[in-house]
Amino acid sequence: MAGFQSLPGFREFYPEDFSRRQHIFHGWRKAANAFGFQEYDAPVLEPLELYTTKSGDEIEGQLFAFTDKGDRQVSLRPEMTPTVCRMVGAKAGALKRPIKWFSIAEFYRYERAQKGRLRAFNQFNADIFGEAGPEAEIELIALLIQCLAGFGLTKEDFYVRLSDRNLWFYYLEALGFDEAQTRGILSAVDRFEKMGDDAFKGYVEAHGALADDKQAKVLAFLKIKSLAELEAALAPFNSEKLAARLSDWRKVLDGVAAMGLAEFIAVDLGVVRGLAYYTGFVFEAFDRKGDLRALAGGGRYNDLVKKLGYADLPAVGFAIGDVTTGLLLEQRKLSPVYVGGPEIYVVIGGEAERKAAFADVQALRATGLRVEYPFKDLAFGKQFKAAAESGAKLALIYGGDELAKGVVKIRNLADRSEREVPRAEVLADVRSALGKG
Amino acid sequence: MAGFQSLPGFREFYPEDFSRRQHIFHGWRKAANAFGFQEYDAPVLEPLELYTTKSGDEIEGQLFAFTDKGDRQVSLRPEMTPTVCRMVGAKAGALKRPIKWFSIAEFYRYERAQKGRLRAFNQFNADIFGEAGPEAEIELIALLIQCLAGFGLTKEDFYVRLSDRNLWFYYLEALGFDEAQTRGILSAVDRFEKMGDDAFKGYVEAHGALADDKQAKVLAFLKIKSLAELEAALAPFNSEKLAARLSDWRKVLDGVAAMGLAEFIAVDLGVVRGLAYYTGFVFEAFDRKGDLRALAGGGRYNDLVKKLGYADLPAVGFAIGDVTTGLLLEQRKLSPVYVGGPEIYVVIGGEAERKAAFADVQALRATGLRVEYPFKDLAFGKQFKAAAESGAKLALIYGGDELAKGVVKIRNLADRSEREVPRAEVLADVRSALGKG
């Protein structure tokens, strides 16, 4: 029987698990629709080269890659970004801008199995193509917040850290670092929480900053937590690039504040995100308690569509994962109670009454009402027990006496009240009783 | 750029394609929920052995199978049945019976690419476990019909052919064929439409029926198209097995008729379905015109759960595909018109009015209303043009004059009527105007 376990890192979703996941998907979809994003879907399997072109050959070690029967190097998708760039890039001329798209899909990686590290996981991806200005960031950050707030999560539960990779580049350039040094320092910023102040300063020193005050400046920049601190740090420099970035920062923070979402945002230049392809703002969502991995992450990536061979199309996007979101909802008791049962349970007197019951069951179900009935003839008592256990609100009773009178008895299973309704009026009556009139 | 094409046989779903597919998924889900089926999901990748155990080693040639980095023989799933048997089998003791489950998922096969033969396709799967009687068939056939009728398809558009593999076994046994001969004849029945009468009779002769009248009887059995013909064909035999099957046939046809669905059903003993694991009723749905491949297919498979190493659990199920269903809906002009646009377009006077507009945009979106606004400052005329092109029903106008008075102007984009509403009442007003009060 061991051969029939599912593969390591792959999940089975039994109905109760499925309904929790569906609640998350539904919330994401509702938010994205409200924000005017269009839903798309894409292949689960792609040419390996799509990912190595974006991220370098070393990415292959983490991918669920293989050689297919046609001798193609392929990979189960580890992320949506290069795929959506291809789709948008291929039709860039025909799509109305700004292009606002989202998807909900499963992704795969092949890593050594660890506790909580799945090989298959789901993400919501939202991207805006064709808008170079910070208006796109405002729209996406507001959507990210709504994607979590829609479940009932508040600013006490999560927040979004905002940073800027290009600002780091321009700042380190203004301090006199060259590009190679800058990349080295940014990778240290990414690992700062594990390094601490002294190790970080040592790292900066080794990457070109021999002067003590330069090391201190880089360390202080990393610790910036407000727009005022950022303005103060940039004030000594007479750089158009830095001034332009600062103007964009004010626009993003003002825009998000105008939407009433300022308290969800934290300036945090310690966030640089490891992915080298970001070209501007980057952001990550975290739970406030800091118990969990990142809930979401994203940023601007203006170069990727062109790098993949299409038009020069500015882009910004983010992804939210289902696993961390699900854990946070569980912690905050915001996961839905599983309701698997019918709304209506049909109690059937016997074989003779089954025909009338079947006709009505079909008519009720055709309108979308959730209706169950017993497959086999059972005593009334057993059927009422099954009706009560099913979670149904109403029982419809098709007994010989009732049908002879041309009526159906309707029992409210909460208060056990009963009334008789002419058969022709059953559908309208139960729709009204269930608040669906 | 050729490296960034999607792989052969895999589909990209641009928003308009996605919305057509989503319409189909939504219809299936609505029907299954109404029938009290619980939704589940399962891994996209499984051990190869799961499929070879069910279908024999020769199935591997059709599978999207490969060896993973951990040296496991695996396959992208070609179907849901063995997976759902494992899931139900593993928890059979804890699940309340009858177990009624469904899923909507993508499946994969590796075949020589042909026109219209995709390597990735979607199916709705519904199964009932734990009910050996024909009540399960009634429920599933009614669900299958509702899964298509829910889109507006009628008995003029499609029908379900009902047959019975065990009845064939018992009938050929009664005629004196042994099991090996029977399997050979059934595989010929499966190919009958390509063979014709004479070739078929020749095949039957070669498989044990030397007598002319036996060949004729098998040929006549294959052509049975009604319960009356079936009863007549079985009348000469004094077989309990045949009598029991006939009783189940009457129950299924009576039950489906009681639901008002008789005209969707055709008795057709020419259907035997190629898959050897079926153990009773089998059924397939087709378009009436016969232009398309099968819409759906299924049947009873009482042995599979046990064969995979779990309890002896009777089972019956079917699958519907998205590709043929989509083609039929297109033919019948029942595909939805794509509505990608917002309900509300917000027109913004200038930078000064953007703040008030953003606050209301966020409040409207948080309730689920689909709202768009221009990212950049534009002249009013251009914004009204964009509003009209967006397909929105209402434009909300945040001009300097309006905001000074504490109002927002609401324009009905269909009849161009305008009225002013106090800002505090905008949300309630537009919900009511859009029929969502």
Interface residues (C-beta under 8 A of the other chain):
Chain A: M1 G3 F4 Q5 S6 L7 P8 F10 R11 E12 F13 Y14 P15 F18 S19 R21 Q22 K30 A31 N33 A34 F35 G36 Q38 E39 Y40 D41 A42 P43 V44 L45 E46 P47 E49 L50 T53 F64 A65 F66 T67 D68 K69 G70 R72 V74 L76 R86 M87 K91 P98 W101 E106 Y108 Y110 A120 E131 G133 E135 A136 E139 A142 Q146 A149 G150 D254 G255 A258 M259 G260 L261 L308 G309 G340 G341 P342 R354 K355 A356 F358 A359 V361 Q362 A363 L364 R365 A366 T367 G368 L369 R370 V371 E372 F375 K376
Chain B: M1 G3 F4 Q5 S6 L7 P8 F10 R11 E12 F13 Y14 P15 F18 S19 R21 Q22 K30 A31 N33 A34 F35 G36 Q38 E39 Y40 D41 A42 P43 V44 L45 E46 P47 E49 L50 T53 F64 A65 F66 T67 D68 K69 G70 R72 V74 L76 R86 M87 K91 P98 W101 E106 Y108 Y110 A120 E131 G133 E135 A136 E139 A142 Q146 A149 G150 D254 G255 A258 M259 G260 L261 L308 G309 G340 G341 P342 R354 K355 A356 F358 A359 V361 Q362 A363 L364 R365 A366 T367 G368 L369 R370 V371 E372 F375 K376
